[in-house]
Amino acid sequence: MMAALVACLLVAAVVVGFGAVGASLREQGAAAVRDTVLDAAMQCCAIEGAYPSSLDYLEREYGLRVNHDDYVITYEAFAGNVMPSVVVVPR
């Protein structure tokens, strides 16, 4: 009886651990996507002299590829001379 209880607790601990690792990986992926979008925006600014007005422009003109199925990306450009605000949230 005690062995079954220990086994159940061990399985529960492993499941919780995998959930925490998965959440951490999703957050790291979101941070990497944000960094990639900002890098592409800075490259655009260096080449064209202004930050792009939309994420679509970066995807179309600079070959940026983003997995929209896994991440929700908010790209807000205020002006061409101000770095855009980029927020990436895992789905």
N, CA and C atoms as an extended XYZ file, in Angstrom:
273
Properties=species:S:1:pos:R:3:atomname:S:1:resname:S:1:resid:I:1 pbc="F F F"
N         0.831       -1.192        0.000 N   MET     1
C         0.000        0.000        0.000 CA  MET     1
C         0.880        1.262        0.000 C   MET     1
N         1.930        1.242        0.819 N   MET     2
C         2.828        2.390        0.904 CA  MET     2
C         3.569        2.609       -0.420 C   MET     2
N         3.951        1.529       -1.094 N   ALA     3
C         4.655        1.625       -2.369 CA  ALA     3
C         3.763        2.259       -3.431 C   ALA     3
N         2.477        1.930       -3.427 N   ALA     4
C         1.541        2.509       -4.388 CA  ALA     4
C         1.383        4.000       -4.148 C   ALA     4
N         1.330        4.406       -2.891 N   LEU     5
C         1.212        5.823       -2.550 CA  LEU     5
C         2.456        6.594       -2.989 C   LEU     5
N         3.622        6.035       -2.743 N   VAL     6
C         4.874        6.664       -3.159 CA  VAL     6
C         4.939        6.767       -4.678 C   VAL     6
N         4.506        5.727       -5.371 N   ALA     7
C         4.504        5.736       -6.835 CA  ALA     7
C         3.569        6.820       -7.369 C   ALA     7
N         2.397        6.957       -6.766 N   CYS     8
C         1.444        7.999       -7.193 CA  CYS     8
C         2.013        9.396       -6.955 C   CYS     8
N         2.663        9.592       -5.814 N   LEU     9
C         3.274       10.888       -5.526 CA  LEU     9
C         4.405       11.196       -6.500 C   LEU     9
N         5.167       10.185       -6.838 N   LEU    10
C         6.266       10.357       -7.789 CA  LEU    10
C         5.734       10.734       -9.176 C   LEU    10
N         4.687       10.080       -9.616 N   VAL    11
C         4.077       10.383      -10.914 CA  VAL    11
C         3.526       11.806      -10.909 C   VAL    11
N         2.869       12.200       -9.820 N   ALA    12
C         2.328       13.558       -9.722 CA  ALA    12
C         3.450       14.594       -9.772 C   ALA    12
N         4.556       14.327       -9.091 N   ALA    13
C         5.687       15.254       -9.095 CA  ALA    13
C         6.278       15.391      -10.494 C   ALA    13
N         6.369       14.295      -11.223 N   VAL    14
C         6.905       14.327      -12.586 CA  VAL    14
C         5.980       15.128      -13.502 C   VAL    14
N         4.681       14.942      -13.372 N   VAL    15
C         3.723       15.676      -14.208 CA  VAL    15
C         3.815       17.176      -13.926 C   VAL    15
N         3.888       17.556      -12.674 N   VAL    16
C         4.006       18.972      -12.315 CA  VAL    16
C         5.331       19.530      -12.835 C   VAL    16
N         6.387       18.757      -12.723 N   GLY    17
C         7.691       19.189      -13.216 CA  GLY    17
C         7.688       19.428      -14.710 C   GLY    17
N         7.085       18.520      -15.476 N   PHE    18
C         7.016       18.701      -16.925 CA  PHE    18
C         6.181       19.926      -17.284 C   PHE    18
N         5.129       20.179      -16.534 N   GLY    19
C         4.312       21.366      -16.783 CA  GLY    19
C         5.104       22.644      -16.568 C   GLY    19
N         5.897       22.669      -15.507 N   ALA    20
C         6.715       23.851      -15.223 CA  ALA    20
C         7.787       24.046      -16.288 C   ALA    20
N         8.400       22.975      -16.728 N   VAL    21
C         9.421       23.062      -17.774 CA  VAL    21
C         8.794       23.543      -19.077 C   VAL    21
N         7.616       23.025      -19.406 N   GLY    22
C         6.934       23.446      -20.625 CA  GLY    22
C         6.594       24.925      -20.606 C   GLY    22
N         6.129       25.419      -19.462 N   ALA    23
C         5.796       26.837      -19.346 CA  ALA    23
C         7.056       27.692      -19.496 C   ALA    23
N         8.144       27.238      -18.904 N   SER    24
C         9.401       27.971      -19.014 CA  SER    24
C         9.884       28.022      -20.466 C   SER    24
N         9.757       26.929      -21.169 N   LEU    25
C        10.175       26.897      -22.578 CA  LEU    25
C         9.316       27.810      -23.439 C   LEU    25
N         8.008       27.875      -23.159 N   ARG    26
C         7.131       28.772      -23.917 CA  ARG    26
C         7.522       30.234      -23.677 C   ARG    26
N         7.841       30.570      -22.430 N   GLU    27
C         8.254       31.939      -22.111 CA  GLU    27
C         9.584       32.285      -22.773 C   GLU    27
N        10.517       31.351      -22.780 N   GLN    28
C        11.803       31.593      -23.443 CA  GLN    28
C        11.610       31.751      -24.949 C   GLN    28
N        10.710       30.967      -25.515 N   GLY    29
C        10.412       31.090      -26.946 CA  GLY    29
C         9.811       32.444      -27.271 C   GLY    29
N         8.916       32.927      -26.417 N   ALA    30
C         8.299       34.240      -26.630 CA  ALA    30
C         9.356       35.340      -26.564 C   ALA    30
N        10.287       35.221      -25.629 N   ALA    31
C        11.361       36.219      -25.521 CA  ALA    31
C        12.253       36.191      -26.763 C   ALA    31
N        12.519       35.007      -27.277 N   ALA    32
C        13.342       34.886      -28.484 CA  ALA    32
C        12.631       35.486      -29.693 C   ALA    32
N        11.328       35.274      -29.798 N   VAL    33
C        10.560       35.852      -30.912 CA  VAL    33
C        10.580       37.376      -30.811 C   VAL    33
N        10.391       37.914      -29.605 N   ARG    34
C        10.422       39.369      -29.411 CA  ARG    34
C        11.781       39.933      -29.826 C   ARG    34
N        12.852       39.288      -29.400 N   ASP    35
C        14.192       39.750      -29.767 CA  ASP    35
C        14.400       39.718      -31.277 C   ASP    35
N        13.889       38.683      -31.927 N   THR    36
C        14.027       38.553      -33.378 CA  THR    36
C        13.265       39.655      -34.104 C   THR    36
N        12.053       39.953      -33.644 N   VAL    37
C        11.258       41.023      -34.264 CA  VAL    37
C        11.962       42.365      -34.092 C   VAL    37
N        12.465       42.627      -32.881 N   LEU    38
C        13.164       43.894      -32.657 CA  LEU    38
C        14.454       43.984      -33.465 C   LEU    38
N        15.165       42.879      -33.606 N   ASP    39
C        16.375       42.873      -34.441 CA  ASP    39
C        16.041       43.209      -35.891 C   ASP    39
N        14.958       42.629      -36.396 N   ALA    40
C        14.548       42.915      -37.774 CA  ALA    40
C        14.132       44.377      -37.915 C   ALA    40
N        13.454       44.923      -36.913 N   ALA    41
C        13.049       46.333      -36.959 CA  ALA    41
C        14.275       47.238      -36.944 C   ALA    41
N        15.286       46.897      -36.138 N   MET    42
C        16.512       47.701      -36.103 CA  MET    42
C        17.274       47.604      -37.422 C   MET    42
N        17.267       46.424      -38.030 N   GLN    43
C        17.916       46.269      -39.331 CA  GLN    43
C        17.215       47.142      -40.364 C   GLN    43
N        15.900       47.134      -40.340 N   CYS    44
C        15.123       47.964      -41.258 CA  CYS    44
C        15.455       49.442      -41.042 C   CYS    44
N        15.534       49.857      -39.784 N   CYS    45
C        15.849       51.251      -39.479 CA  CYS    45
C        17.245       51.619      -39.973 C   CYS    45
N        18.186       50.713      -39.821 N   ALA    46
C        19.555       50.983      -40.266 CA  ALA    46
C        19.629       51.113      -41.784 C   ALA    46
N        18.842       50.321      -42.502 N   ILE    47
C        18.875       50.335      -43.961 CA  ILE    47
C        18.041       51.471      -44.539 C   ILE    47
N        16.820       51.648      -44.002 N   GLU    48
C        15.879       52.597      -44.592 CA  GLU    48
C        15.819       53.944      -43.871 C   GLU    48
N        16.381       54.009      -42.667 N   GLY    49
C        16.367       55.272      -41.934 CA  GLY    49
C        15.155       55.486      -41.056 C   GLY    49
N        14.275       54.494      -40.974 N   ALA    50
C        13.089       54.601      -40.126 CA  ALA    50
C        12.638       53.199      -39.721 C   ALA    50
N        12.020       53.135      -38.558 N   TYR    51
C        11.466       51.848      -38.121 CA  TYR    51
C        10.228       51.531      -38.955 C   TYR    51
N         9.978       50.250      -39.216 N   PRO    52
C         8.807       49.887      -40.017 CA  PRO    52
C         7.516       50.159      -39.258 C   PRO    52
N         6.467       50.420      -40.008 N   SER    53
C         5.191       50.758      -39.390 CA  SER    53
C         4.378       49.531      -38.986 C   SER    53
N         4.759       48.352      -39.496 N   SER    54
C         3.980       47.164      -39.159 CA  SER    54
C         4.838       45.899      -39.190 C   SER    54
N         4.336       44.901      -38.511 N   LEU    55
C         4.982       43.594      -38.521 CA  LEU    55
C         4.875       42.960      -39.901 C   LEU    55
N         3.774       43.214      -40.591 N   ASP    56
C         3.591       42.676      -41.944 CA  ASP    56
C         4.701       43.158      -42.880 C   ASP    56
N         5.118       44.405      -42.721 N   TYR    57
C         6.187       44.945      -43.552 CA  TYR    57
C         7.483       44.166      -43.334 C   TYR    57
N         7.798       43.876      -42.082 N   LEU    58
C         9.000       43.093      -41.784 CA  LEU    58
C         8.906       41.691      -42.375 C   LEU    58
N         7.743       41.097      -42.307 N   GLU    59
C         7.565       39.750      -42.860 CA  GLU    59
C         7.683       39.768      -44.383 C   GLU    59
N         7.120       40.785      -45.000 N   ARG    60
C         7.107       40.865      -46.457 CA  ARG    60
C         8.461       41.290      -47.030 C   ARG    60
N         9.064       42.327      -46.470 N   GLU    61
C        10.264       42.916      -47.060 CA  GLU    61
C        11.576       42.377      -46.499 C   GLU    61
N        11.561       41.856      -45.285 N   TYR    62
C        12.810       41.420      -44.655 CA  TYR    62
C        12.841       39.925      -44.355 C   TYR    62
N        11.818       39.206      -44.804 N   GLY    63
C        11.825       37.757      -44.671 CA  GLY    63
C        11.618       37.247      -43.250 C   GLY    63
N        11.096       38.088      -42.378 N   LEU    64
C        10.829       37.649      -41.005 CA  LEU    64
C         9.751       36.581      -41.019 C   LEU    64
N        10.010       35.483      -40.340 N   ARG    65
C         9.042       34.391      -40.237 CA  ARG    65
C         8.675       34.218      -38.772 C   ARG    65
N         7.378       34.300      -38.492 N   VAL    66
C         6.887       34.160      -37.123 CA  VAL    66
C         5.779       33.122      -37.120 C   VAL    66
N         5.804       32.252      -36.126 N   ASN    67
C         4.761       31.239      -35.987 CA  ASN    67
C         3.565       31.870      -35.280 C   ASN    67
N         2.615       32.350      -36.066 N   HIS    68
C         1.438       33.017      -35.510 CA  HIS    68
C         0.499       32.030      -34.826 C   HIS    68
N         0.667       30.743      -35.079 N   ASP    69
C        -0.159       29.740      -34.406 CA  ASP    69
C         0.255       29.571      -32.948 C   ASP    69
N         1.528       29.800      -32.641 N   ASP    70
C         2.037       29.597      -31.279 CA  ASP    70
C         2.166       30.889      -30.473 C   ASP    70
N         2.217       32.045      -31.162 N   TYR    71
C         2.455       33.309      -30.460 CA  TYR    71
C         1.494       34.389      -30.939 C   TYR    71
N         1.062       35.217      -29.999 N   VAL    72
C         0.297       36.417      -30.315 CA  VAL    72
C         1.277       37.575      -30.198 C   VAL    72
N         1.425       38.336      -31.284 N   ILE    73
C         2.408       39.418      -31.323 CA  ILE    73
C         1.696       40.746      -31.493 C   ILE    73
N         1.999       41.670      -30.590 N   THR    74
C         1.483       43.026      -30.696 CA  THR    74
C         2.655       43.920      -31.075 C   THR    74
N         2.550       44.561      -32.235 N   TYR    75
C         3.599       45.441      -32.762 CA  TYR    75
C         2.994       46.827      -32.886 C   TYR    75
N         3.487       47.753      -32.073 N   GLU    76
C         2.958       49.113      -32.099 CA  GLU    76
C         4.078       50.089      -32.437 C   GLU    76
N         3.931       50.754      -33.569 N   ALA    77
C         4.910       51.747      -34.011 CA  ALA    77
C         4.312       53.132      -33.801 C   ALA    77
N         4.996       53.972      -33.056 N   PHE    78
C         4.528       55.331      -32.783 CA  PHE    78
C         4.954       56.283      -33.897 C   PHE    78
N         6.241       56.239      -34.221 N   ALA    79
C         6.788       57.094      -35.273 CA  ALA    79
C         7.998       56.388      -35.868 C   ALA    79
N         8.408       56.827      -37.020 N   GLY    80
C         9.518       56.192      -37.713 CA  GLY    80
C        10.852       56.311      -36.997 C   GLY    80
N        10.969       57.298      -36.103 N   ASN    81
C        12.233       57.488      -35.395 CA  ASN    81
C        12.199       56.962      -33.962 C   ASN    81
N        11.125       56.271      -33.582 N   VAL    82
C        10.975       55.710      -32.236 CA  VAL    82
C        10.855       54.198      -32.359 C   VAL    82
N        11.668       53.476      -31.572 N   MET    83
C        11.622       52.014      -31.631 CA  MET    83
C        10.211       51.515      -31.281 C   MET    83
N         9.690       50.591      -32.065 N   PRO    84
C         8.348       50.084      -31.810 CA  PRO    84
C         8.268       49.282      -30.514 C   PRO    84
N         7.064       49.201      -30.002 N   SER    85
C         6.797       48.369      -28.833 CA  SER    85
C         6.372       46.993      -29.331 C   SER    85
N         7.029       45.950      -28.849 N   VAL    86
C         6.710       44.596      -29.280 CA  VAL    86
C         6.421       43.747      -28.046 C   VAL    86
N         5.242       43.138      -28.039 N   VAL    87
C         4.849       42.232      -26.954 CA  VAL    87
C         4.511       40.902      -27.590 C   VAL    87
N         5.124       39.827      -27.074 N   VAL    88
C         4.880       38.486      -27.597 CA  VAL    88
C         4.368       37.617      -26.440 C   VAL    88
N         3.228       36.977      -26.676 N   VAL    89
C         2.616       36.126      -25.663 CA  VAL    89
C         2.386       34.757      -26.263 C   VAL    89
N         2.836       33.704      -25.587 N   PRO    90
C         2.558       32.355      -26.106 CA  PRO    90
C         1.073       32.037      -26.001 C   PRO    90
N         0.577       31.300      -26.977 N   ARG    91
C        -0.846       30.897      -26.945 CA  ARG    91
C        -1.041       29.752      -25.990 C   ARG    91
